[in-house]
Amino acid sequence: CRFHPPNCMAKSDCISGVQWETRPTGVLFTLHSFIDDLQPNMPVWIAVGLSKNQRMDDDTVIECVRSGNESRVRMSFNDETHNAVLNQVTCPHCNSMQRTIIDGRMKCSALAAYNGRDSLPETEKFKVHDLSARPYYLLFARGSADPYSNPKQYLHVLYILNFSFGKDHTVSFCHSNCSSTAVAVSQPVTINEMAQARPSRYWKFRVGVLHGMAMMFAWWVLASNAILIARYFKPLFPGTKLLGMPVWFQVNMD
């Protein structure tokens, strides 16, 4: 299991949590998160991504979406640009076990079957990772959903507590050959090292804003003035040169 912030279980002030239990037929995932601080009167979602790296690309996602009194557990896939729900694999691969909301805390469980990929076409199998094939990074995120079609809305970069938290090391879901791991199958493991992307989203957002401001200044001020100088300033200072070139040309280039 892993909970955030680190060591929050002792104070009972956890924002989110992911638990997993290896079973003979698959891995039982249980997701926890407070949702009171999300947009009111909007559907909400919590999700965990199984990633081969620490970015949200080419990831299998197990997600819980609640709209009104209806809750759904389903699977989706992150590519490098967007998230798409995998309706064709939701039923055979991800069996809903539990969905509750108590005192503003959303909790849901789902069993991801080891053999759930077998019924998928070859062209779709890459979207559902084989849990027993290799270790994965765990990425947890939450947010609001569209009230009509329930697609997950993209997270604003300033919503620090909503943006994905990831583990610095991979997690192995071994179920048949665990001799290579240092932890026995029956031994519980608690992960405390959870963090967001480095550098922090605080600085990423501000660097992005500064970059946008610099691009707008270059286009609106520098580029437009260069066009005006090249068009209308050629007759000025005829016969006068600056460093061997006409004055208007040097001003335009500068």
C-alpha positions, 0 to 999 in steps of 0.5 A: 500500500501507499498513502499520501502525504507520507506517514499520514496514517498515524495522524489520519490525515491522508489525502489519497491512498492505493492498496493492492493485494496479489491474488491467484487470478489477479491484483485487487486494487483499492483506491482512497481519496478525499473529494470534498475539495473538488468542484461541487455538483460535478462528477469526480474520479480517482485513478491509479496508472500503471506506468513503465516510466514516471510520465503519463504516457502509454499507461494502463489506468484503473479509474473510479468515476462517480456521477450523482448516485452512480459509480463506475469502475473502468479501465482506460489508456493514456497515450502521449496526448489524451486518455481514452476509456477502454470499454471493450476491456472493462468487463472481462478484465476489471471486475468491480468489487466495491464503491463507496463514499463516506464522509467525503472520502471516495473508495473503490476496489477492482480486480485486474485479472492476469488473463484479461488481456487474452480476449483482446485483439493483438492490436489492443493488447498493448493498452492493457499492461501484463501485471505479471510481466514486469514492475511498474510505477504507480501514478495516482491522480484525481479530479472532476469529470464532464457531467454528461459523458463522464470523460475525465477533465484535464488537470490544471497545473495549479491544482497541486493536490490533484495532479499525479503523485508517483512512486520513485521506484517500481512495484512488482505484482509477482504471483507465481515466481517471486524468488527474485524479490526481497519481500515474501508474498504474504508480507505487507509493504508500505510505501512512503516515498511519493512525490510529484514531478521534479522540478515541482509543478510550482516552477514548471508552471511559472517557467511556462508562463514566462516562456509564453510571455517571451514568445508573445513579446517577440511576435507582437513587439520585435517581429512587427517592428522589424517589418515596419522598419524594413518597409518604411525606414529605408529612406532615412539616413541615405548614404549613411552606413553603420558598421558598413551596412545601411542604418535601417538594416542594422536597426532592423537586425538588432 
